């Protein structure tokens, strides 16, 4: 759910900073996950648990098994922030060199090797629409989407300029059970869980 918009679409730094300060002031007083996109503050009201988190866990473990030790598949904070563009995201998994995490505050999106998202049942457009736009805008070179609703996904690469701004030029769709390549590493998608009922993400 988008709960603020207006000047965020112009990327106004002052408005963006006001939204950022508001989220920091809220701390952990409201449930769910907050991000800032071009439309404003996006609030995913459900805390992702259950099969969403199991998917992220299995993907993280498979990626880290395939990657060199200095590259990690990190889950959780901090946020990935591009203040000039007025965008702040928190990928379910960020593939990044461990050394590039040694910073104060938010992660520079241009240090990320890949962003991986597990689609939320409560707000799928956040992963399939707005992040598909925001990640190339932020300079994230690879964006992988896993959708437990359908047992499918896609990997997007090759940022190029378009009249609507930077977009991914290459899209490789997959179905669960196939091997998938994210950046330089290929992992299995076997045994990834699917959502089976409306309560799969409920605590």
Helices and strands as residue ranges (DSSP letters): G 6-10, H 13-26, E 33-37, E 40-44, H 51-66, E 71-74, E 80-82, G 83-85, E 87-89, E 93-97, G 98-101, E 107-108, G 109-111, E 112-118, H 124-125, I 126-130, H 131-138, E 143-147, E 152-160, E 167-175, E 179-182, E 185-188
